[in-house]
Amino acid sequence: MIEILDVCKDYQTRQGRRRVLDHVNLRLERGRNVGILGRNGAGKSTLIRLLSGAERPSEGRIVRGMSVSWPLAFGGAFQGHLTGMDNLKFICRVYNVDHRPLVPFVEEFTELGVYLREPVSHYSTGMLTRLAFALSMAIEFDCFLIDEAMVVGDARFHERCHIELFKKRRDRAFILVSHDADVIRKYCKSACVLHEGKLYHFPSVKAAYGFYGGLPA
């Protein structure tokens, strides 16, 4: 289970302290999923970073009773001077996982060929995305954090990501944040709306979509 308990997140800006998340609460059981709708700038990515542990809340706490992924397709933690293969080894050491059984999957999924053994600082954005998503799938988590990751890449790569995440790992929990109501409706059974720092819970995706559609653009 993952619990977000009365979490607030503040940032210091030139105009003073700004509260992005205001006493947010959420509970997600193992094997369940939830979509979080929100306009651009609503705080969706901030919430995902807090859940992943990349940032800490200003107030409140997050209880992780199961393993949680980093935001899917996020390559910000890669070491640019290391090769793709060395980054795989480094991340596996962090999670105490043997990298050797994962190499064939990463090689096949990324289709990077010889570039897997080149520094990632030489990679294009698309190559980084492929590597990041492959590593996210190679290390098995109980809950996946998805920050609109499935909308990146070409159609073929998109479909492969869909199969790996939503078909092969359909028994896992996931939290998907998006400003696109159709994406939430396609993949989630329940939904919340993040608006002006508050997280609103709804009994169905349809109800959440009705509320979200009535918000000012």
C-alpha positions as CSV (number, residue, x, y, z in Angstrom):
1,M,0.0,0.0,0.0
2,I,1.0,3.6,-0.7
3,E,-0.4,6.4,1.5
4,I,-0.1,10.1,1.0
5,L,-0.9,11.6,4.4
6,D,-1.8,15.3,4.5
7,V,1.1,16.3,2.2
8,C,2.0,19.9,1.4
9,K,4.7,21.1,-1.0
10,D,6.0,24.6,-1.0
11,Y,8.6,26.3,-3.3
12,Q,10.4,29.5,-2.8
13,T,9.9,31.9,-5.8
14,R,10.8,35.5,-6.6
15,Q,7.2,36.4,-5.6
16,G,7.6,34.6,-2.3
17,R,6.6,31.1,-1.1
18,R,4.2,29.3,-3.3
19,R,2.2,26.2,-2.2
20,V,1.9,23.7,-5.0
21,L,0.2,20.9,-3.1
22,D,-2.1,21.7,-0.2
23,H,-2.9,18.9,2.3
24,V,-3.2,16.2,-0.3
25,N,-4.3,12.7,0.7
26,L,-4.3,9.4,-1.3
27,R,-4.3,5.7,-0.6
28,L,-3.5,3.1,-3.2
29,E,-3.7,-0.7,-2.6
30,R,-1.5,-3.2,-4.2
31,G,-2.6,-4.1,-7.7
32,R,-4.9,-1.1,-8.1
33,N,-4.5,2.0,-10.3
34,V,-5.6,5.6,-10.3
35,G,-5.4,8.4,-12.7
36,I,-4.7,12.0,-11.7
37,L,-6.0,14.7,-14.0
38,G,-4.7,18.2,-13.9
39,R,-4.1,21.2,-16.1
40,N,-0.5,22.1,-17.0
41,G,1.1,23.6,-13.9
42,A,-1.4,21.9,-11.5
43,G,1.4,20.1,-9.6
44,K,1.1,16.6,-11.2
45,S,4.8,16.2,-11.8
46,T,5.6,17.5,-8.3
47,L,3.3,14.8,-6.9
48,I,5.0,12.1,-8.9
49,R,8.5,13.3,-7.7
50,L,7.3,13.2,-4.1
51,L,5.9,9.7,-4.6
52,S,9.2,8.5,-6.1
53,G,11.3,10.0,-3.3
54,A,13.1,12.4,-5.6
55,E,11.8,15.2,-3.4
56,R,10.5,15.4,0.2
57,P,7.2,17.0,1.2
58,S,7.2,20.3,3.1
59,E,4.6,18.9,5.4
60,G,2.9,15.5,5.9
61,R,4.4,12.2,5.0
62,I,4.3,9.4,2.4
63,V,4.2,5.8,3.5
64,R,5.5,3.3,0.9
65,G,4.5,-0.3,1.8
66,M,5.5,-1.5,-1.7
67,S,8.4,-0.8,-4.1
68,V,7.8,2.3,-6.2
69,S,9.4,3.1,-9.6
70,W,10.9,6.3,-10.6
71,P,8.8,8.3,-13.1
72,L,8.7,6.1,-16.2
73,A,10.9,7.3,-19.1
74,F,12.6,9.8,-16.8
75,G,16.3,9.9,-17.7
76,G,17.3,12.7,-15.4
77,A,19.3,10.4,-13.1
78,F,21.5,9.1,-15.9
79,Q,25.2,9.8,-15.6
80,G,26.2,11.4,-18.9
81,H,29.8,10.3,-18.9
82,L,28.7,6.6,-18.4
83,T,27.6,4.3,-21.2
84,G,24.0,3.1,-21.4
85,M,25.3,-0.3,-20.1
86,D,27.2,1.3,-17.2
87,N,24.1,3.2,-16.3
88,L,22.2,-0.1,-16.2
89,K,24.8,-1.6,-13.9
90,F,24.7,1.5,-11.6
91,I,20.9,1.6,-11.3
92,C,20.9,-2.2,-10.6
93,R,23.4,-1.7,-7.8
94,V,21.2,1.0,-6.3
95,Y,18.2,-1.4,-6.2
96,N,20.4,-4.5,-5.3
97,V,19.5,-6.3,-8.5
98,D,21.9,-8.4,-10.6
99,H,22.2,-6.6,-14.0
100,R,23.4,-9.6,-16.0
101,P,20.0,-11.3,-16.6
102,L,18.5,-7.9,-17.6
103,V,21.0,-7.2,-20.4
104,P,19.3,-9.2,-23.2
105,F,15.9,-7.5,-22.4
106,V,17.5,-4.0,-22.4
107,E,19.4,-4.7,-25.6
108,E,16.3,-5.9,-27.4
109,F,13.9,-3.3,-26.1
110,T,16.0,-0.2,-26.7
111,E,17.3,-1.3,-30.1
112,L,20.3,0.9,-29.5
113,G,22.8,-1.6,-30.8
114,V,26.4,-0.4,-30.4
115,Y,25.2,2.8,-28.8
116,L,24.3,1.0,-25.7
117,R,28.0,0.9,-25.0
118,E,28.5,4.6,-25.8
119,P,28.2,7.5,-23.3
120,V,24.6,8.6,-22.8
121,S,25.7,12.2,-23.3
122,H,25.9,11.3,-27.0
123,Y,22.2,10.1,-27.0
124,S,19.3,11.9,-28.7
125,T,16.2,12.5,-26.6
126,G,14.5,9.5,-28.2
127,M,17.4,7.2,-27.4
128,L,17.4,8.4,-23.8
129,T,13.7,7.7,-23.6
130,R,14.1,4.2,-24.9
131,L,16.8,3.4,-22.4
132,A,14.9,5.0,-19.5
133,F,11.8,3.1,-20.2
134,A,13.7,-0.2,-20.7
135,L,15.4,0.1,-17.4
136,S,12.0,0.9,-15.7
137,M,10.6,-2.3,-17.1
138,A,13.8,-4.4,-16.4
139,I,13.6,-3.7,-12.7
140,E,10.3,-5.1,-11.4
141,F,8.4,-2.7,-9.1
142,D,5.1,-3.2,-7.2
143,C,3.9,0.2,-8.3
144,F,4.8,2.2,-11.4
145,L,4.6,6.0,-11.6
146,I,3.6,7.3,-15.0
147,D,4.1,10.9,-15.9
148,E,2.5,10.9,-19.4
149,A,5.3,8.6,-20.5
150,M,3.2,6.6,-22.9
151,V,2.8,9.6,-25.2
152,V,6.5,9.8,-26.1
153,G,8.2,8.0,-29.0
154,D,7.0,6.8,-32.4
155,A,3.9,4.7,-32.8
156,R,5.7,1.4,-32.8
157,F,7.7,2.2,-29.6
158,H,4.4,3.5,-28.0
159,E,2.8,0.1,-28.7
160,R,5.7,-1.8,-27.2
161,C,5.6,0.3,-24.0
162,H,1.8,-0.3,-23.8
163,I,2.3,-4.1,-24.0
164,E,5.1,-4.1,-21.4
165,L,3.4,-1.9,-18.9
166,F,-0.4,-2.4,-19.3
167,K,-0.5,-6.1,-20.5
168,K,2.5,-7.9,-19.0
169,R,2.3,-6.0,-15.7
170,R,-1.4,-5.5,-15.4
171,D,-1.3,-7.0,-11.9
172,R,0.8,-4.1,-10.6
173,A,-0.4,-0.9,-9.1
174,F,0.2,2.3,-11.0
175,I,-0.5,6.0,-10.7
176,L,-0.9,7.9,-14.0
177,V,-0.9,11.7,-14.1
178,S,-2.0,13.5,-17.2
179,H,-3.8,16.6,-18.5
180,D,-5.5,14.4,-21.1
181,A,-8.8,13.0,-19.9
182,D,-8.9,10.4,-22.7
183,V,-5.6,8.9,-21.5
184,I,-6.9,8.5,-18.0
185,R,-10.2,7.0,-19.3
186,K,-8.4,4.5,-21.4
187,Y,-6.0,3.1,-18.7
188,C,-7.6,3.8,-15.3
189,K,-10.5,2.5,-13.3
190,S,-10.6,5.4,-10.9
191,A,-9.5,9.0,-11.0
192,C,-8.8,12.1,-9.0
193,V,-8.4,15.8,-10.1
194,L,-5.6,18.0,-8.9
195,H,-6.7,21.6,-8.9
196,E,-5.3,24.7,-7.1
197,G,-3.2,22.4,-4.9
198,K,-6.1,20.2,-3.8
199,L,-6.7,16.6,-4.8
200,Y,-10.4,15.8,-5.4
201,H,-11.5,12.2,-5.2
202,F,-14.3,10.7,-7.4
203,P,-16.0,7.3,-7.4
204,S,-15.5,6.9,-11.1
205,V,-13.4,8.2,-14.0
206,K,-16.6,9.5,-15.6
207,A,-17.4,11.6,-12.5
208,A,-13.8,12.9,-12.4
209,Y,-14.0,13.8,-16.1
210,G,-17.2,15.7,-15.5
211,F,-15.6,17.8,-12.8
212,Y,-12.4,18.3,-14.8
213,G,-14.2,19.3,-17.9
214,G,-16.0,22.1,-16.0
215,L,-12.7,23.7,-14.7
216,P,-11.5,27.0,-16.3
217,A,-8.9,26.4,-19.0
